[in-house]
Amino acid sequence: MSLRVYVTLRSYGLQPTWLAHIGKTKRRSLLSAYVLRLHLEFLRDLPSALGSPGVTFVHAGLRRGIKLSEQNENDLLWMRPDPKDDVQTEGPIVIHGHTQAIEPVLTRNRICL
């Protein structure tokens, strides 16, 4: 578990060890009991990606050469950057997180926060 996840869970009054060995249904119930409904609704309603001229904001990444509207949501949420894509100069700058780094990573066409 990353430090960020640990700190986030603790901020809601959860002990991360409570979640370690319980099933998905119990985990969901426990999270629902501790995390504010307003926060859950906010997160649920967020778009998977947000495009603006020259830049795309996304959780994990996107596949180059595919329109934003045609991207696979699983990729937007879970893929890892392919270093081969960093040499491309076309397309938007992709601003993403998901891939842990000690400091922001800046390449020709993406920024990992």
Buried (B, 14 or more C-beta within 10 A) or exposed (E): EEEEEEEEBEEEEBEEEBBEEEEEEEBEEBBEEEBEEEEEEEEEEEEBBEBEEEEBBBBBBBEBEEEBEEBEEEBBBEBEBEEEBEEEEEBBBBBBBBBEEEEEBEBEBBBBE
